[in-house]
Amino acid sequence: MNTDDKTGDPRVDAAKAFVDSLGLRSADILRKMLENEHRTIQQCFMRCCVAFIEDMAQQRYSDDRNRAAVEFAKAVVARTTPRERAMPFI
């Protein structure tokens, strides 16, 4: 897991800044932005989300700031197979 503040990739840094600056509203805004996007973009975004969930499920350490996310990720991974989580590029 990368704990650096900067990745060197401006796109990743912009995504982090977007989520950080909007706080709780970021999910609602992002959902509204993506709900009418091209279906391939939606699938690619979900692929990223699933990969992140799989990574979160492997975390050994959490604290109150991310405990719910880690527990959710572990539950999702435990209840699904890799095949069920696969998001093919079509």
C-alpha atoms as one frame of an Amber mdcrd trajectory, in Angstrom:
protein
   0.000   0.000   0.000   1.364   3.412  -0.959   1.302   5.821   1.964   3.070
   8.648   0.155   1.145  11.892  -0.241   2.141  12.112  -3.909   2.303   9.284
  -6.403   3.969  11.204  -9.171   0.961  10.554 -11.387  -1.076  13.759 -11.676
  -4.257  11.806 -12.436  -4.003   9.847  -9.195  -3.154  12.993  -7.269  -6.164
  14.752  -8.818  -8.476  11.870  -7.850  -7.166  11.932  -4.285  -7.627  15.705
  -4.108 -11.182  15.367  -5.467 -12.194  12.837  -2.816 -10.379  14.665  -0.028
 -11.759  18.108  -0.861 -15.389  17.000  -1.058 -15.399  14.678   1.922 -18.753
  12.976   2.403 -20.196  14.624  -0.717 -17.617  13.044  -3.044 -19.554   9.768
  -3.374 -22.785  11.533  -4.323 -21.045  13.795  -6.827 -19.069  10.955  -8.377
 -22.167   8.753  -8.581 -24.066  11.483 -10.428 -21.134  12.036 -12.766 -20.839
   8.348 -13.656 -24.473   7.232 -13.833 -24.873   8.548 -17.387 -21.351   7.818
 -18.579 -20.583   5.340 -21.326 -21.086   1.783 -20.094 -17.437   0.935 -20.718
 -16.371   3.811 -18.450 -18.754   2.553 -15.774 -17.303  -0.963 -16.035 -13.728
   0.357 -15.873 -14.578   2.406 -12.800 -16.134  -0.630 -11.133 -13.000  -2.636
 -11.980 -10.969  -0.043 -10.070 -13.411  -0.157  -7.148 -13.270  -3.949  -6.975
  -9.465  -3.923  -7.068  -9.432  -1.380  -4.263 -11.889  -3.474  -2.230  -9.674
  -6.537  -2.717  -6.641  -4.549  -1.553  -8.507  -3.149   1.449  -9.543  -6.672
   2.443  -5.854  -7.599   2.741  -4.993  -4.785   5.147  -3.778  -6.013   8.503
  -4.064  -2.671  10.248  -6.933  -0.246  10.452  -8.031   2.436  12.845 -11.268
   4.330  13.370 -10.696   6.343  10.181 -10.923   3.321   7.881 -12.109   0.414
  10.029 -15.602   0.301   8.492 -14.124   0.287   4.973 -11.723  -2.548   5.803
 -14.452  -4.612   7.475 -16.783  -4.043   4.522 -14.049  -5.037   2.064 -13.279
  -8.207   4.006 -16.976  -9.137   4.049 -17.351  -8.568   0.292 -14.280 -10.654
  -0.532 -15.311 -13.421   1.878 -18.776 -13.680   0.329 -17.723 -13.610  -3.321
 -15.373 -15.507  -5.588 -12.746 -13.892  -7.806 -14.912 -14.862 -10.784 -17.903
 -13.026  -9.297 -15.746  -9.953  -8.736 -14.291 -10.006 -12.259 -15.128  -7.010
 -14.433 -14.196  -7.920 -18.010 -13.276  -5.312 -20.563 -15.822  -5.565 -23.370
